Amino acid sequence: MLEEYNEVLLSKNKNERLGEIADMMEVISSLIELENSNLEAVIKMMKGKG
């Protein structure tokens, strides 16, 4: 995840940055699946922390 984040920071333009964010989302999605959950549940938790 840290490697992907660094690639976001080093991106040269919006399109490249979004591609790197998509890579981060792949990692996050896999972690969510390992917890037998889904993205919607995690977003709900995130919004509840506000």
N, C-alpha and C positions, 0 to 999 in steps of 0.2 A: 504494500500500500504506500509506503514511504517513497519508493522508487517512482510509482505512478504520480504521486503528488509532486515530486520534484520535476517530472516531465511536464506537468501542468504549468509549473512556475517558469520553466524554461521555454515554453511555447512561444513561437514568434508571431502568431496571429490568432484570430478568433477561431477559425476553422480547425487549426492544429490543436488549440486549447480544448475545444469541444470534443475532439477525438480522444484526447488524453483523459478528459472527464468521463467519457464513455468507457474507457478502460478501467477507471476507478470504479465506475458503477458495476462493471462486470465482477470485480473483486467483492464489492459490497453485496451484490446479488448472491454470489456463492456463499458468503458468510451467513446471509439471511436464510438461505436454503438449509445450511448445516444446522440451524436452530429450528428447523421445521416451521418457519414463519414465511411471511411475504412482505413485499415492499409497502403495500398499503398499510399493514399493521405498524411497520416501523415509522412511516410518515405520520400516522395517527399519534404515535408516541412522541415524535418530534414536536408536533404542533401542541401537544398537551404540556410540554415543558416550557412553552412561551410564557 
